[in-house]
Amino acid sequence: MSVVAELMRLPGVVAAGEYSYRGDRYSYQGQMSDEMARMASIMCRATSLGVNMECNMLGTLCEDCGLAPARGWAVRGPRFTVCVMSNVFCFIDNETGSLNDTLHTMLDELKDRTNELV
């Protein structure tokens, strides 16, 4: 089963997908339109580039601080949380979903994926 299908089985996950690091392709499942998925993939790619740059800079300042290389990021809004790991994104309903369960699933499913932004 794909990581996106695994994420979609979790309670509270409203949408999940994958995007290319080049930014020209994406796929998704869940409760969002194609245009919303396109914008989500662009936002996730851009934010991932920034997070990776910042973690690499911090890793240069403190080599053993555990921040580099970055594995992903999450942001929590009033209704939804977005989690990104590798090139996989996931939207969680804050009232019905579990951030811990989602991140645990993503870590398990994506442990062998490279973090290189190609």
Contacts in CASP RR format, 6 or more apart in sequence:
PFRMAT RR
TARGET T0000
AUTHOR 0000-0000-0000
METHOD contacts of the structure
MODEL  1
MSVVAELMRLPGVVAAGEYSYRGDRYSYQGQMSDEMARMASIMCRATSLG
VNMECNMLGTLCEDCGLAPARGWAVRGPRFTVCVMSNVFCFIDNETGSLN
DTLHTMLDELKDRTNELV
3 16 0 8 1.000
3 18 0 8 1.000
3 88 0 8 1.000
3 106 0 8 1.000
3 109 0 8 1.000
3 110 0 8 1.000
4 16 0 8 1.000
4 17 0 8 1.000
4 18 0 8 1.000
4 27 0 8 1.000
4 28 0 8 1.000
4 29 0 8 1.000
4 88 0 8 1.000
5 29 0 8 1.000
6 105 0 8 1.000
6 109 0 8 1.000
7 13 0 8 1.000
7 16 0 8 1.000
7 17 0 8 1.000
7 88 0 8 1.000
7 90 0 8 1.000
7 102 0 8 1.000
7 105 0 8 1.000
7 106 0 8 1.000
7 109 0 8 1.000
8 16 0 8 1.000
8 29 0 8 1.000
8 30 0 8 1.000
10 97 0 8 1.000
10 98 0 8 1.000
10 101 0 8 1.000
10 102 0 8 1.000
10 105 0 8 1.000
11 96 0 8 1.000
11 97 0 8 1.000
11 98 0 8 1.000
11 101 0 8 1.000
12 92 0 8 1.000
12 93 0 8 1.000
12 96 0 8 1.000
12 97 0 8 1.000
12 98 0 8 1.000
13 90 0 8 1.000
13 91 0 8 1.000
13 92 0 8 1.000
13 93 0 8 1.000
13 97 0 8 1.000
13 102 0 8 1.000
14 30 0 8 1.000
14 31 0 8 1.000
14 32 0 8 1.000
14 80 0 8 1.000
14 91 0 8 1.000
14 92 0 8 1.000
14 93 0 8 1.000
15 28 0 8 1.000
15 29 0 8 1.000
15 30 0 8 1.000
15 31 0 8 1.000
15 32 0 8 1.000
15 37 0 8 1.000
15 40 0 8 1.000
15 90 0 8 1.000
15 91 0 8 1.000
16 28 0 8 1.000
16 29 0 8 1.000
16 30 0 8 1.000
16 88 0 8 1.000
16 89 0 8 1.000
16 90 0 8 1.000
16 91 0 8 1.000
17 26 0 8 1.000
17 27 0 8 1.000
17 28 0 8 1.000
17 29 0 8 1.000
17 37 0 8 1.000
17 41 0 8 1.000
17 88 0 8 1.000
17 89 0 8 1.000
17 90 0 8 1.000
18 26 0 8 1.000
18 27 0 8 1.000
18 28 0 8 1.000
18 87 0 8 1.000
18 88 0 8 1.000
18 89 0 8 1.000
19 25 0 8 1.000
19 26 0 8 1.000
19 41 0 8 1.000
19 42 0 8 1.000
19 44 0 8 1.000
19 45 0 8 1.000
19 87 0 8 1.000
19 89 0 8 1.000
20 26 0 8 1.000
20 87 0 8 1.000
21 45 0 8 1.000
21 87 0 8 1.000
21 117 0 8 1.000
21 118 0 8 1.000
22 118 0 8 1.000
23 41 0 8 1.000
23 42 0 8 1.000
23 45 0 8 1.000
26 37 0 8 1.000
26 38 0 8 1.000
26 40 0 8 1.000
26 41 0 8 1.000
28 37 0 8 1.000
28 40 0 8 1.000
28 41 0 8 1.000
32 40 0 8 1.000
32 91 0 8 1.000
40 82 0 8 1.000
40 89 0 8 1.000
40 91 0 8 1.000
41 89 0 8 1.000
44 82 0 8 1.000
44 84 0 8 1.000
44 87 0 8 1.000
44 89 0 8 1.000
45 87 0 8 1.000
47 73 0 8 1.000
47 75 0 8 1.000
47 84 0 8 1.000
48 70 0 8 1.000
48 72 0 8 1.000
48 73 0 8 1.000
48 84 0 8 1.000
48 87 0 8 1.000
48 117 0 8 1.000
49 117 0 8 1.000
51 70 0 8 1.000
51 72 0 8 1.000
51 73 0 8 1.000
52 69 0 8 1.000
52 70 0 8 1.000
52 115 0 8 1.000
52 117 0 8 1.000
54 70 0 8 1.000
55 67 0 8 1.000
55 68 0 8 1.000
55 69 0 8 1.000
55 70 0 8 1.000
56 68 0 8 1.000
56 69 0 8 1.000
56 70 0 8 1.000
58 65 0 8 1.000
58 67 0 8 1.000
58 68 0 8 1.000
59 65 0 8 1.000
59 66 0 8 1.000
59 67 0 8 1.000
59 68 0 8 1.000
60 68 0 8 1.000
69 115 0 8 1.000
70 115 0 8 1.000
71 85 0 8 1.000
71 86 0 8 1.000
71 107 0 8 1.000
71 115 0 8 1.000
72 83 0 8 1.000
72 84 0 8 1.000
72 85 0 8 1.000
72 86 0 8 1.000
73 83 0 8 1.000
73 84 0 8 1.000
74 81 0 8 1.000
74 82 0 8 1.000
74 83 0 8 1.000
74 84 0 8 1.000
74 99 0 8 1.000
74 103 0 8 1.000
75 81 0 8 1.000
75 82 0 8 1.000
76 94 0 8 1.000
76 99 0 8 1.000
77 94 0 8 1.000
78 94 0 8 1.000
79 93 0 8 1.000
79 94 0 8 1.000
79 95 0 8 1.000
80 91 0 8 1.000
80 92 0 8 1.000
80 93 0 8 1.000
80 94 0 8 1.000
81 91 0 8 1.000
81 92 0 8 1.000
81 94 0 8 1.000
81 99 0 8 1.000
82 89 0 8 1.000
82 90 0 8 1.000
82 91 0 8 1.000
82 92 0 8 1.000
83 89 0 8 1.000
83 90 0 8 1.000
83 92 0 8 1.000
83 99 0 8 1.000
83 102 0 8 1.000
83 103 0 8 1.000
83 106 0 8 1.000
84 90 0 8 1.000
85 103 0 8 1.000
85 106 0 8 1.000
85 107 0 8 1.000
85 110 0 8 1.000
86 110 0 8 1.000
86 113 0 8 1.000
86 114 0 8 1.000
86 115 0 8 1.000
87 113 0 8 1.000
88 106 0 8 1.000
88 109 0 8 1.000
88 110 0 8 1.000
90 102 0 8 1.000
90 106 0 8 1.000
92 98 0 8 1.000
92 99 0 8 1.000
92 102 0 8 1.000
END
